Amino acid sequence: MEPHLRAKGTNFYSIGLSYKKADVVTRGNFSVSDEGKKNILKQAKEEGVESLLVMSTCNRTELHGFAQHPFQLIKLLCEHTHGTVEEFEKVAYVFKNSKAISHLFKVGTGLDSQILGDFEIISQVKQGFKMAKKSQMINPFMERLVNAVIQASKRIKNETEISSGATSVSFASVQYILKNVKSVSEKNILLFGTGKIGRNTCENLIKHTKNENITLINRTKTKAEKVAGKFNLIVKEYANIQAEIAQTDVLVVATGAQNPTISKQLIHTNKPLLILDLSVPRNVSDNVTDLPNVSLVHLDNLSQITDDTLAKRKLQIPNAELIIEEIIVEFNSWLETRKFAPTIKALKQKLTVLRDTEINQHCKKNNDFNANDAAVISDKVIQKITAQIAHHLRETQHNADESIELIQKVFQLQNL
């Protein structure tokens, strides 16, 4: 299946890297901020890229779009990140046309996630789509495809148990804390960063640890206060972070900075301190492990979900794949319909011209001829003829090109 609705000579590609081959440092090098996404879309538009979707999460960075060659998209990514082409090629994947479509479905439905069935990824797809649409970088093909992926995600979530249990990185971090910190409900927990992962971690901490000694710090205090108000927690100034770290037992870092925000220079305590870094790029410097009392865990090291839960989810994969296959068939059917739509439209116009010519001639010969009735009746006939031909083209997709060419020759449809 070759995608249509595209400029001549281009194909639909998915290029990117993920947790499967790229470690956290490499993923950090290719992480794209919101501003970076806007700049990629802007340059892509200037370079004549027809449609482009940019996604960047802690586990993957991907570009989905039309290009004459995938390197056009790879170049865009490398120019707007800290990663190099050589580094990208070592860990990258490149999918074309039907394989690229299948890949986007797998990503958007959580089948390709580090935590199987993680439905947080679909919000990233929606966000990327919204940003691309605002930049006028979404063509009909991409709009239909993204909507199909969203539909698949909803159906899989509702019709299978692949999302049973908690699925997020934040839940995985809390599970790690519960397993490795004794008497966790009595410990001091400090959460630095109140973005999406930070908020989810906060909610999971409260729900599962029953801890009432959780403190929030964020560079923007008002954001921390907004989250704290929801959960009735303590908020401290960012300026006090060093003193707060000295009192804490568990530090969860979920900031969105491009460089480390926590280093050993900020840590002045001799009691055991567990640090969980949930940020990409890493926001905790490796030098904290120089301190004998500090343990550092990054999200790559976390035990995401229990083996039992994972096994149960894996059993749901075939059901999820059946739903994806069904929606891809519908998408391909629409795609093929769009392929021959110009021919059907031209045929309808040609038949209408022939009809109008005949009606005009009859009007000249016969004053009693009812042109309106003739037009209504012939419109219905034209509609039935074109509908029948469209049905034929849909049913014979394997040789639709030959049928289209024959119709164009028979009816002398030009410029298609």
BANU-611492 format. One record per residue (C-alpha): residue number from 1; x, y, z. Coordinates in steps of 0.2 Angstrom, whole numbers. Layout:
N
{seq NUM&x X&y Y&z Z}
...
//
This chain:
416
{seq 1&x 0&y 0&z 0}
{seq 2&x 7&y 17&z -5}
{seq 3&x 0&y 32&z 3}
{seq 4&x -8&y 45&z -8}
{seq 5&x -13&y 63&z -6}
{seq 6&x 5&y 67&z -6}
{seq 7&x 17&y 77&z -17}
{seq 8&x 25&y 68&z -32}
{seq 9&x 41&y 59&z -27}
{seq 10&x 38&y 59&z -9}
{seq 11&x 34&y 45&z 3}
{seq 12&x 28&y 44&z 21}
{seq 13&x 42&y 40&z 34}
{seq 14&x 43&y 37&z 52}
{seq 15&x 61&y 40&z 59}
{seq 16&x 66&y 40&z 77}
{seq 17&x 74&y 32&z 92}
{seq 18&x 67&y 24&z 108}
{seq 19&x 72&y 15&z 124}
{seq 20&x 74&y -1&z 114}
{seq 21&x 91&y 4&z 107}
{seq 22&x 95&y 21&z 114}
{seq 23&x 101&y 23&z 132}
{seq 24&x 95&y 38&z 142}
{seq 25&x 110&y 49&z 138}
{seq 26&x 107&y 47&z 119}
{seq 27&x 88&y 50&z 121}
{seq 28&x 92&y 65&z 131}
{seq 29&x 103&y 71&z 116}
{seq 30&x 89&y 70&z 104}
{seq 31&x 75&y 76&z 116}
{seq 32&x 65&y 90&z 108}
{seq 33&x 57&y 105&z 118}
{seq 34&x 41&y 113&z 113}
{seq 35&x 51&y 127&z 106}
{seq 36&x 62&y 115&z 96}
{seq 37&x 46&y 106&z 89}
{seq 38&x 40&y 123&z 83}
{seq 39&x 57&y 127&z 75}
{seq 40&x 57&y 110&z 66}
{seq 41&x 40&y 112&z 59}
{seq 42&x 44&y 130&z 53}
{seq 43&x 60&y 124&z 44}
{seq 44&x 51&y 109&z 37}
{seq 45&x 38&y 120&z 30}
{seq 46&x 51&y 131&z 22}
{seq 47&x 60&y 116&z 15}
{seq 48&x 44&y 111&z 7}
{seq 49&x 39&y 96&z 18}
{seq 50&x 21&y 93&z 15}
{seq 51&x 16&y 86&z 32}
{seq 52&x 25&y 82&z 48}
{seq 53&x 21&y 76&z 66}
{seq 54&x 35&y 78&z 79}
{seq 55&x 35&y 68&z 96}
{seq 56&x 47&y 68&z 110}
{seq 57&x 45&y 59&z 127}
{seq 58&x 56&y 52&z 140}
{seq 59&x 57&y 36&z 130}
{seq 60&x 57&y 41&z 112}
{seq 61&x 59&y 55&z 99}
{seq 62&x 51&y 53&z 82}
{seq 63&x 46&y 62&z 66}
{seq 64&x 32&y 56&z 55}
{seq 65&x 30&y 64&z 39}
{seq 66&x 32&y 65&z 20}
{seq 67&x 49&y 67&z 12}
{seq 68&x 58&y 63&z -4}
{seq 69&x 71&y 54&z 7}
{seq 70&x 71&y 50&z 25}
{seq 71&x 87&y 59&z 28}
{seq 72&x 77&y 75&z 25}
{seq 73&x 68&y 71&z 42}
{seq 74&x 84&y 65&z 50}
{seq 75&x 93&y 81&z 46}
{seq 76&x 79&y 91&z 53}
{seq 77&x 80&y 82&z 69}
{seq 78&x 99&y 83&z 71}
{seq 79&x 99&y 101&z 67}
{seq 80&x 87&y 105&z 81}
{seq 81&x 94&y 94&z 95}
{seq 82&x 111&y 90&z 103}
{seq 83&x 112&y 73&z 93}
{seq 84&x 122&y 69&z 78}
{seq 85&x 118&y 60&z 62}
{seq 86&x 132&y 47&z 67}
{seq 87&x 124&y 45&z 84}
{seq 88&x 107&y 43&z 77}
{seq 89&x 111&y 30&z 64}
{seq 90&x 118&y 18&z 78}
{seq 91&x 101&y 17&z 87}
{seq 92&x 88&y 23&z 74}
{seq 93&x 74&y 16&z 65}
{seq 94&x 67&y 21&z 48}
{seq 95&x 50&y 15&z 42}
{seq 96&x 42&y 19&z 25}
{seq 97&x 24&y 20&z 20}
{seq 98&x 13&y 5&z 26}
{seq 99&x 27&y 0&z 39}
{seq 100&x 27&y 18&z 45}
{seq 101&x 8&y 18&z 47}
{seq 102&x 9&y 2&z 57}
{seq 103&x 23&y 9&z 68}
{seq 104&x 13&y 25&z 72}
{seq 105&x -2&y 13&z 77}
{seq 106&x 9&y 3&z 88}
{seq 107&x 16&y 18&z 96}
{seq 108&x 0&y 27&z 99}
{seq 109&x -9&y 12&z 106}
{seq 110&x 5&y 8&z 119}
{seq 111&x 10&y -8&z 111}
{seq 112&x 28&y -1&z 108}
{seq 113&x 29&y 8&z 125}
{seq 114&x 42&y 3&z 138}
{seq 115&x 27&y -1&z 149}
{seq 116&x 16&y -11&z 138}
{seq 117&x -1&y -3&z 137}
{seq 118&x 4&y 14&z 143}
{seq 119&x -9&y 25&z 136}
{seq 120&x -1&y 42&z 141}
{seq 121&x 8&y 41&z 124}
{seq 122&x -8&y 45&z 115}
{seq 123&x -9&y 62&z 123}
{seq 124&x 9&y 65&z 116}
{seq 125&x 2&y 61&z 98}
{seq 126&x -13&y 73&z 101}
{seq 127&x -1&y 86&z 107}
{seq 128&x 11&y 84&z 92}
{seq 129&x -4&y 84&z 80}
{seq 130&x -11&y 100&z 88}
{seq 131&x 6&y 109&z 86}
{seq 132&x 8&y 103&z 68}
{seq 133&x -10&y 109&z 63}
{seq 134&x -7&y 126&z 71}
{seq 135&x 9&y 127&z 60}
{seq 136&x -2&y 121&z 45}
{seq 137&x 9&y 105&z 43}
{seq 138&x -6&y 93&z 43}
{seq 139&x -12&y 86&z 26}
{seq 140&x -28&y 76&z 24}
{seq 141&x -18&y 60&z 24}
{seq 142&x -10&y 64&z 41}
{seq 143&x -26&y 71&z 49}
{seq 144&x -36&y 55&z 44}
{seq 145&x -21&y 44&z 50}
{seq 146&x -19&y 52&z 67}
{seq 147&x -38&y 51&z 70}
{seq 148&x -38&y 33&z 66}
{seq 149&x -23&y 30&z 78}
{seq 150&x -34&y 39&z 92}
{seq 151&x -49&y 29&z 88}
{seq 152&x -38&y 13&z 89}
{seq 153&x -31&y 19&z 106}
{seq 154&x -49&y 22&z 113}
{seq 155&x -55&y 5&z 107}
{seq 156&x -40&y -5&z 114}
{seq 157&x -42&y 4&z 131}
{seq 158&x -61&y 0&z 131}
{seq 159&x -61&y -17&z 123}
{seq 160&x -46&y -25&z 130}
{seq 161&x -37&y -27&z 147}
{seq 162&x -20&y -22&z 141}
{seq 163&x -21&y -6&z 152}
{seq 164&x -26&y -15&z 167}
{seq 165&x -17&y -9&z 183}
{seq 166&x -7&y 7&z 183}
{seq 167&x 5&y 10&z 168}
{seq 168&x 15&y 26&z 171}
{seq 169&x 33&y 29&z 175}
{seq 170&x 27&y 38&z 191}
{seq 171&x 18&y 22&z 197}
{seq 172&x 34&y 12&z 193}
{seq 173&x 44&y 24&z 204}
{seq 174&x 32&y 23&z 218}
{seq 175&x 33&y 4&z 217}
{seq 176&x 52&y 5&z 218}
{seq 177&x 51&y 16&z 234}
{seq 178&x 38&y 4&z 242}
{seq 179&x 50&y -11&z 239}
{seq 180&x 66&y -2&z 244}
{seq 181&x 62&y 10&z 258}
{seq 182&x 57&y 3&z 275}
{seq 183&x 43&y 12&z 285}
{seq 184&x 40&y 23&z 270}
{seq 185&x 25&y 31&z 277}
{seq 186&x 36&y 39&z 291}
{seq 187&x 50&y 45&z 279}
{seq 188&x 52&y 63&z 273}
{seq 189&x 49&y 63&z 254}
{seq 190&x 54&y 78&z 243}
{seq 191&x 47&y 80&z 225}
{seq 192&x 56&y 92&z 214}
{seq 193&x 46&y 97&z 199}
{seq 194&x 28&y 98&z 196}
{seq 195&x 26&y 94&z 178}
{seq 196&x 15&y 79&z 172}
{seq 197&x 26&y 66&z 178}
{seq 198&x 29&y 75&z 194}
{seq 199&x 10&y 77&z 197}
{seq 200&x 6&y 59&z 193}
{seq 201&x 21&y 54&z 205}
{seq 202&x 13&y 65&z 219}
{seq 203&x -4&y 57&z 217}
{seq 204&x 3&y 39&z 217}
{seq 205&x 14&y 43&z 232}
{seq 206&x -1&y 49&z 242}
{seq 207&x -11&y 34&z 237}
{seq 208&x 1&y 20&z 240}
{seq 209&x 13&y 26&z 254}
{seq 210&x 0&y 34&z 265}
{seq 211&x 14&y 47&z 269}
{seq 212&x 9&y 64&z 276}
{seq 213&x 27&y 71&z 275}
{seq 214&x 28&y 75&z 256}
{seq 215&x 35&y 92&z 252}
{seq 216&x 34&y 100&z 234}
{seq 217&x 47&y 112&z 227}
{seq 218&x 46&y 119&z 209}
{seq 219&x 56&y 134&z 201}
{seq 220&x 39&y 142&z 199}
{seq 221&x 31&y 141&z 216}
{seq 222&x 13&y 145&z 210}
{seq 223&x 13&y 129&z 200}
{seq 224&x 19&y 119&z 216}
{seq 225&x 5&y 128&z 226}
{seq 226&x -8&y 123&z 213}
{seq 227&x -3&y 104&z 214}
{seq 228&x -1&y 105&z 233}
{seq 229&x -18&y 113&z 235}
{seq 230&x -26&y 98&z 226}
{seq 231&x -17&y 85&z 238}
{seq 232&x -15&y 96&z 254}
{seq 233&x 4&y 95&z 254}
{seq 234&x 18&y 107&z 260}
{seq 235&x 26&y 119&z 247}
{seq 236&x 44&y 126&z 250}
{seq 237&x 54&y 139&z 241}
{seq 238&x 66&y 134&z 227}
{seq 239&x 79&y 144&z 236}
{seq 240&x 77&y 132&z 251}
{seq 241&x 81&y 116&z 241}
{seq 242&x 97&y 113&z 249}
{seq 243&x 90&y 113&z 267}
{seq 244&x 75&y 103&z 261}
{seq 245&x 87&y 89&z 254}
{seq 246&x 96&y 88&z 270}
{seq 247&x 80&y 83&z 279}
{seq 248&x 73&y 71&z 266}
{seq 249&x 75&y 52&z 265}
{seq 250&x 68&y 51&z 247}
{seq 251&x 71&y 64&z 233}
{seq 252&x 60&y 62&z 217}
{seq 253&x 67&y 73&z 203}
{seq 254&x 54&y 76&z 189}
{seq 255&x 60&y 93&z 181}
{seq 256&x 60&y 97&z 163}
{seq 257&x 77&y 106&z 163}
{seq 258&x 90&y 102&z 149}
{seq 259&x 104&y 101&z 161}
{seq 260&x 106&y 93&z 178}
{seq 261&x 98&y 102&z 192}
{seq 262&x 104&y 91&z 207}
{seq 263&x 122&y 88&z 210}
{seq 264&x 132&y 82&z 225}
{seq 265&x 136&y 100&z 230}
{seq 266&x 118&y 102&z 235}
{seq 267&x 118&y 87&z 247}
{seq 268&x 124&y 90&z 265}
{seq 269&x 117&y 75&z 274}
{seq 270&x 125&y 59&z 281}
{seq 271&x 108&y 49&z 282}
{seq 272&x 103&y 37&z 268}
{seq 273&x 96&y 47&z 253}
{seq 274&x 87&y 38&z 239}
{seq 275&x 86&y 49&z 223}
{seq 276&x 74&y 44&z 209}
{seq 277&x 78&y 54&z 193}
{seq 278&x 62&y 53&z 181}
{seq 279&x 69&y 67&z 169}
{seq 280&x 75&y 66&z 151}
{seq 281&x 88&y 72&z 149}
{seq 282&x 94&y 67&z 166}
{seq 283&x 92&y 81&z 179}
{seq 284&x 103&y 73&z 192}
{seq 285&x 121&y 73&z 190}
{seq 286&x 130&y 56&z 191}
{seq 287&x 142&y 64&z 204}
{seq 288&x 129&y 62&z 218}
{seq 289&x 135&y 43&z 219}
{seq 290&x 152&y 49&z 225}
{seq 291&x 143&y 51&z 242}
{seq 292&x 142&y 35&z 251}
{seq 293&x 125&y 38&z 258}
{seq 294&x 116&y 42&z 242}
{seq 295&x 108&y 29&z 230}
{seq 296&x 103&y 35&z 213}
{seq 297&x 90&y 27&z 202}
{seq 298&x 85&y 33&z 184}
{seq 299&x 69&y 28&z 176}
{seq 300&x 78&y 16&z 165}
{seq 301&x 82&y 6&z 180}
{seq 302&x 65&y 5&z 187}
{seq 303&x 55&y -11&z 188}
{seq 304&x 40&y -5&z 178}
{seq 305&x 27&y -17&z 183}
{seq 306&x 27&y -35&z 190}
{seq 307&x 30&y -50&z 179}
{seq 308&x 13&y -56&z 183}
{seq 309&x 4&y -40&z 177}
{seq 310&x 15&y -39&z 162}
{seq 311&x 11&y -57&z 157}
{seq 312&x -7&y -54&z 159}
{seq 313&x -5&y -39&z 147}
{seq 314&x 5&y -48&z 134}
{seq 315&x -10&y -60&z 133}
{seq 316&x -20&y -45&z 127}
{seq 317&x -8&y -41&z 113}
{seq 318&x -17&y -51&z 99}
{seq 319&x -34&y -43&z 104}
{seq 320&x -26&y -26&z 102}
{seq 321&x -18&y -31&z 86}
{seq 322&x -35&y -36&z 78}
{seq 323&x -42&y -19&z 82}
{seq 324&x -27&y -10&z 74}
{seq 325&x -29&y -22&z 59}
{seq 326&x -47&y -18&z 57}
{seq 327&x -44&y 1&z 58}
{seq 328&x -29&y 0&z 46}
{seq 329&x -41&y -9&z 34}
{seq 330&x -53&y 5&z 35}
{seq 331&x -39&y 18&z 33}
{seq 332&x -32&y 9&z 18}
{seq 333&x -50&y 9&z 11}
{seq 334&x -52&y 27&z 13}
{seq 335&x -34&y 30&z 6}
{seq 336&x -39&y 20&z -10}
{seq 337&x -55&y 29&z -12}
{seq 338&x -45&y 46&z -11}
{seq 339&x -34&y 39&z -24}
{seq 340&x -48&y 37&z -37}
{seq 341&x -58&y 52&z -31}
{seq 342&x -52&y 64&z -44}
{seq 343&x -56&y 51&z -58}
{seq 344&x -74&y 49&z -51}
{seq 345&x -76&y 68&z -50}
{seq 346&x -70&y 71&z -67}
{seq 347&x -81&y 57&z -74}
{seq 348&x -96&y 65&z -65}
{seq 349&x -92&y 82&z -73}
{seq 350&x -90&y 74&z -90}
{seq 351&x -107&y 65&z -89}
{seq 352&x -115&y 81&z -83}
{seq 353&x -108&y 91&z -98}
{seq 354&x -115&y 77&z -109}
{seq 355&x -132&y 78&z -100}
{seq 356&x -133&y 97&z -101}
{seq 357&x -129&y 96&z -120}
{seq 358&x -143&y 84&z -123}
{seq 359&x -155&y 93&z -113}
{seq 360&x -151&y 110&z -122}
{seq 361&x -154&y 101&z -139}
{seq 362&x -171&y 94&z -133}
{seq 363&x -176&y 111&z -127}
{seq 364&x -172&y 119&z -144}
{seq 365&x -182&y 105&z -153}
{seq 366&x -197&y 104&z -141}
{seq 367&x -204&y 119&z -132}
{seq 368&x -214&y 107&z -121}
{seq 369&x -199&y 97&z -115}
{seq 370&x -197&y 99&z -96}
{seq 371&x -179&y 102&z -93}
{seq 372&x -180&y 102&z -74}
{seq 373&x -187&y 85&z -73}
{seq 374&x -175&y 78&z -86}
{seq 375&x -161&y 86&z -75}
{seq 376&x -167&y 78&z -59}
{seq 377&x -169&y 61&z -67}
{seq 378&x -152&y 61&z -76}
{seq 379&x -143&y 67&z -60}
{seq 380&x -149&y 51&z -51}
{seq 381&x -143&y 41&z -66}
{seq 382&x -126&y 49&z -66}
{seq 383&x -125&y 47&z -47}
{seq 384&x -129&y 28&z -49}
{seq 385&x -116&y 26&z -63}
{seq 386&x -102&y 35&z -53}
{seq 387&x -107&y 25&z -37}
{seq 388&x -106&y 9&z -46}
{seq 389&x -89&y 13&z -54}
{seq 390&x -82&y 19&z -37}
{seq 391&x -88&y 2&z -29}
{seq 392&x -79&y -7&z -43}
{seq 393&x -63&y 2&z -40}
{seq 394&x -64&y -1&z -21}
{seq 395&x -68&y -20&z -24}
{seq 396&x -53&y -22&z -36}
{seq 397&x -39&y -12&z -27}
{seq 398&x -26&y -24&z -34}
{seq 399&x -29&y -18&z -52}
{seq 400&x -37&y -1&z -48}
{seq 401&x -23&y 9&z -58}
{seq 402&x -28&y -1&z -74}
{seq 403&x -46&y 2&z -71}
{seq 404&x -43&y 21&z -68}
{seq 405&x -33&y 22&z -84}
{seq 406&x -46&y 13&z -94}
{seq 407&x -60&y 25&z -87}
{seq 408&x -49&y 40&z -92}
{seq 409&x -46&y 34&z -109}
{seq 410&x -64&y 29&z -113}
{seq 411&x -72&y 45&z -107}
{seq 412&x -57&y 56&z -112}
{seq 413&x -54&y 63&z -95}
{seq 414&x -39&y 74&z -97}
{seq 415&x -26&y 82&z -84}
{seq 416&x -28&y 68&z -71}
//
